[in-house]
Amino acid sequence: MNIKINEKAKIALKQLIKNSIDDYVRIKASLACGSSYYDLFMDFKRENDKMVVIDNIKFIFDEYSEKACNDIIILYDKDIYVKGFYIKENKCKI
């Protein structure tokens, strides 16, 4: 699993975890018009979820999301993105 997280996003994710009763960050991928889009939120771990720890942040994925989230970048800018977070595919291999 290759997930890149910029520094602003790391700080925001750790703050999100600190303010939540849940311990995991779920990235949910969905397919629309031939490409994936992503939602990020705090959640609990279900029996069939896969967990990945990156920079001491626990991410969980369902089966489809695990495949779709390989090689993504998580960015954060509260003034630009809805909810502050933006997830995109790493097509440029940064």
C-alpha positions as CSV (number, residue, x, y, z in Angstrom):
1,M,0.0,0.0,0.0
2,N,1.6,3.2,-1.2
3,I,0.0,6.3,0.4
4,K,1.7,9.7,0.5
5,I,0.6,12.3,3.0
6,N,1.7,15.9,2.9
7,E,2.8,17.6,6.2
8,K,-0.4,19.7,6.5
9,A,-2.5,16.6,6.1
10,K,-0.5,14.7,8.7
11,I,-1.1,17.4,11.2
12,A,-4.8,17.6,10.3
13,L,-5.3,13.9,10.5
14,K,-3.7,13.7,13.9
15,Q,-6.0,16.5,15.1
16,L,-9.0,14.7,13.7
17,I,-8.0,11.5,15.5
18,K,-7.5,13.4,18.8
19,N,-10.9,15.0,18.6
20,S,-12.7,11.7,17.7
21,I,-14.0,8.8,19.7
22,D,-12.9,6.5,16.9
23,D,-9.3,5.3,16.4
24,Y,-9.2,4.8,12.7
25,V,-9.3,6.9,9.5
26,R,-11.4,5.3,6.9
27,I,-10.8,6.0,3.2
28,K,-13.8,5.0,1.2
29,A,-13.3,4.7,-2.6
30,S,-16.2,4.8,-5.0
31,L,-16.3,4.5,-8.7
32,A,-18.0,7.2,-10.8
33,C,-17.7,7.9,-14.5
34,G,-14.8,5.4,-14.8
35,S,-12.6,6.8,-12.1
36,S,-12.4,6.6,-8.4
37,Y,-13.3,9.3,-5.9
38,Y,-12.5,9.2,-2.2
39,D,-14.1,10.1,1.1
40,L,-12.1,10.3,4.3
41,F,-13.7,10.1,7.8
42,M,-13.2,8.7,11.3
43,D,-14.7,5.2,11.8
44,F,-14.4,1.9,13.7
45,K,-12.8,-1.2,12.4
46,R,-15.1,-3.8,11.0
47,E,-14.3,-7.6,10.9
48,N,-13.3,-7.6,7.2
49,D,-11.5,-4.3,7.1
50,K,-7.8,-4.1,6.2
51,M,-5.7,-1.8,8.4
52,V,-2.5,0.0,7.4
53,V,-0.4,2.2,9.7
54,I,1.3,5.1,8.0
55,D,3.2,7.8,10.1
56,N,1.4,6.4,13.2
57,I,-2.0,7.0,11.7
58,K,-4.2,3.9,11.4
59,F,-6.1,3.7,8.1
60,I,-8.8,1.2,7.4
61,F,-10.2,0.1,4.1
62,D,-12.9,-2.3,2.8
63,E,-11.9,-4.7,0.0
64,Y,-12.6,-2.4,-3.0
65,S,-11.1,0.7,-1.3
66,E,-7.9,-1.2,-0.5
67,K,-7.3,-1.8,-4.2
68,A,-8.4,1.7,-5.3
69,C,-6.4,3.5,-2.6
70,N,-3.0,1.9,-3.6
71,D,-0.8,4.8,-4.8
72,I,-2.7,7.9,-3.6
73,I,-1.7,11.2,-2.2
74,I,-3.6,12.9,0.7
75,L,-3.5,16.7,0.8
76,Y,-5.0,19.2,3.2
77,D,-6.0,22.8,2.8
78,K,-9.0,24.0,4.8
79,D,-9.5,27.0,2.6
80,I,-9.6,25.1,-0.7
81,Y,-11.0,21.6,-0.2
82,V,-14.4,20.5,1.2
83,K,-13.7,19.2,4.7
84,G,-10.1,20.3,4.1
85,F,-8.9,17.0,2.7
86,Y,-8.2,16.1,-0.9
87,I,-7.2,12.6,-2.1
88,K,-6.0,12.0,-5.6
89,E,-4.2,9.2,-7.5
90,N,-0.5,9.5,-7.7
91,K,-0.2,9.4,-11.5
92,C,3.0,11.4,-11.5
93,K,4.7,9.0,-9.0
94,I,5.7,11.7,-6.6
